[in-house]
């Protein structure tokens, strides 16, 4: 598979999931993929990002008829927001920090982690770099326009939201500072070829 085909698979897989669930799923902290079976369905930010990422990785493996993304890496993505960012950074050896996060610099399907507080639970469960929220870049397959898909509990509307990437960056500007925001590329080739 060439890079264009890989990006087509990522875009269509993620977009289909986003279209199916956005506006229909609420937010609940510490609830992962299993929350989609609840009545009403709920999921947290890292559960949502992990679902998007692992679904796209499995689709790439299927389309390429090889294990481009091994089962250990795919399983390890299903974790808390701070660990997701650290895991991808360790795998690919690169991370954007603060003001580096821009339309010009972001990888096509970046995972973005933010230090947004979190209240008492965050104080009781310290996070690496203080990351308490992740958001995933997705792209509309017809024109590859970039959007952010995220499950939000502190902003309105609660639950799954889809926002044009430029607008999201403008809204998120207060957090896009060094030591407050990081972005990684979950689909980049690994520096450690065992992943």
DODRENSE-767644 format. One record per residue (C-alpha): x, y, z. Coordinates in pm, 1 decimal. Layout:
c1,c2,c3
X,Y,Z
...
! end
This chain:
c1,c2,c3
0.0,0.0,0.0
129.6,345.2,-81.2
84.7,646.5,147.9
-221.1,776.0,-43.3
-397.8,442.7,-3.5
-310.9,427.3,366.7
-450.8,778.9,418.9
-766.4,686.8,224.3
-821.7,386.8,454.9
-761.2,596.5,767.4
-993.4,875.1,650.4
-1282.3,651.0,547.6
-1261.1,425.6,854.5
-1251.8,708.1,1107.9
-1509.5,920.4,924.7
-1764.5,636.8,911.1
-1734.2,589.5,1289.1
-1755.5,965.2,1356.1
-2066.3,1006.1,1138.6
-2234.6,709.7,1305.6
-2181.6,831.0,1663.5
-2140.9,1211.1,1673.0
-2439.3,1375.2,1837.2
-2566.9,1038.8,1960.6
-2316.3,958.0,2236.0
-2271.5,1139.4,2566.1
-1964.8,1184.5,2783.2
-1883.8,984.7,3096.0
-1537.5,985.8,3253.3
-1351.9,654.9,3283.3
-1587.7,490.5,3033.2
-1426.3,331.6,2732.2
-1563.8,159.5,2421.2
-1803.0,-58.8,2622.8
-2000.2,257.5,2704.6
-2133.9,264.8,2347.5
-2355.6,-31.0,2444.9
-2508.5,158.0,2741.4
-2850.6,318.7,2725.4
-2789.7,602.5,2660.4
-2443.4,545.3,2508.6
-2144.3,727.1,2666.6
-1765.1,731.5,2629.3
-1471.5,936.3,2758.1
-1210.8,1118.3,2549.3
-941.8,850.6,2555.0
-1192.6,571.3,2494.3
-1318.1,754.8,2186.3
-970.4,832.9,2048.8
-859.3,473.1,2109.7
-1161.8,340.6,1923.3
-1090.3,563.7,1623.2
-719.2,478.9,1618.7
-745.8,102.9,1665.7
-1026.4,77.5,1408.7
-812.4,259.8,1150.8
-505.8,48.2,1235.0
-706.1,-272.9,1197.5
-842.6,-147.1,863.6
-488.2,-74.5,740.4
-375.7,-421.7,846.4
-670.6,-576.2,664.8
-625.4,-371.4,345.8
-251.2,-436.9,333.1
-290.7,-805.7,429.5
-8.1,-763.3,677.8
42.8,-657.2,1036.2
150.7,-296.5,985.2
34.0,-220.9,1340.6
93.8,-514.6,1570.6
-159.8,-634.3,1826.0
51.8,-515.7,2121.2
58.0,-157.0,1992.7
-312.9,-159.7,1906.7
-404.1,-295.0,2251.6
-176.0,-49.5,2432.3
-352.8,248.0,2268.2
-665.2,167.6,2473.6
-550.8,353.4,2784.9
-572.7,691.4,2958.5
-508.0,1014.9,2767.0
-162.7,1086.1,2911.5
-44.2,732.0,2846.2
-168.1,742.0,2487.3
47.3,1046.3,2413.6
352.3,899.1,2591.0
312.1,563.6,2414.2
295.9,717.0,2066.9
584.1,953.1,2143.5
800.2,658.6,2254.8
704.9,458.5,1944.5
768.3,728.0,1683.0
1029.7,940.0,1862.5
861.8,1274.4,1790.9
619.2,1513.0,1961.4
494.8,1867.5,1902.8
471.3,2094.8,2205.7
256.8,2402.8,2267.1
289.2,2667.2,1996.5
425.5,2407.3,1752.0
67.5,2276.8,1725.8
-68.8,2454.6,1419.2
-243.2,2383.4,1089.6
95.5,2392.0,916.6
274.8,2154.7,1156.4
19.3,1893.7,1258.5
47.3,1545.5,1108.1
-261.4,1452.1,901.7
-410.5,1230.0,1176.0
-251.5,1369.9,1490.0
-359.9,1281.9,1841.4
-355.1,1594.4,2058.9
-323.0,1587.7,2436.8
-415.0,1882.1,2657.5
-358.7,1972.3,3019.6
-710.3,2089.8,3109.4
-731.9,2022.5,3477.9
-1000.0,1775.5,3568.5
-1087.1,1858.9,3926.1
-1047.7,1627.2,4223.0
-1001.5,1309.1,4020.7
-699.5,1460.2,3842.4
-545.0,1561.0,4174.9
-596.5,1210.5,4311.6
-463.5,1042.2,3995.5
-167.5,1248.2,3871.8
-108.2,1228.7,3498.0
216.2,1245.8,3302.8
254.5,1605.9,3188.0
-86.0,1671.2,3348.0
-266.6,1557.5,3029.6
-636.1,1508.4,3103.4
-789.0,1532.7,2754.5
-717.0,1397.7,2406.7
-868.0,1489.0,2072.3
-820.8,1316.3,1736.8
-781.9,1468.8,1390.2
-1011.2,1300.4,1138.2
-1060.1,1388.3,771.7
-1367.5,1394.0,552.9
-1289.9,1138.9,279.3
-1440.3,1339.3,-7.1
-1200.5,1634.8,24.3
-966.4,1538.4,313.6
-1083.5,1845.3,509.5
-949.6,1819.7,867.8
-1173.0,1809.4,1175.7
-1129.7,1733.9,1543.8
-1338.4,1453.9,1687.9
-1353.9,1439.9,2066.8
-1566.4,1336.7,2360.7
-1606.8,1639.8,2587.6
-1745.3,1658.0,2936.9
-1662.2,2017.3,3036.3
-1776.3,2207.0,2725.4
-2109.3,2227.5,2550.4
-2237.2,2022.8,2387.2
-2135.1,1733.4,2614.1
-2037.6,1410.7,2444.5
-1906.6,1346.3,2097.4
-1833.9,1660.0,1898.9
-1695.8,1728.5,1553.8
-1529.8,2065.7,1492.8
-1343.6,2199.1,1189.5
-973.3,2184.9,1279.9
-899.2,2556.1,1228.1
-1195.7,2653.0,1444.6
-1092.4,2402.8,1713.3
-737.3,2541.6,1717.8
-878.8,2893.4,1762.4
-1108.3,2781.2,2046.2
-828.3,2583.8,2209.6
-563.2,2856.3,2176.5
-553.9,2921.3,2558.2
-418.8,2564.6,2606.1
-180.1,2557.7,2309.8
122.3,2665.3,2511.5
447.8,2492.4,2596.8
387.7,2249.1,2879.9
9.4,2256.9,2822.9
-45.3,2078.8,2488.5
125.8,1804.3,2287.4
57.6,1633.0,1954.7
182.8,1300.7,1819.2
138.2,1098.9,1499.9
-2.3,752.3,1584.8
39.5,636.6,1222.8
405.3,739.7,1178.4
661.2,464.1,1125.2
811.7,344.1,1452.1
1167.1,418.9,1554.6
1148.0,79.9,1726.1
1054.8,-168.9,1452.6
915.6,-417.0,1707.4
598.3,-199.0,1737.9
! end
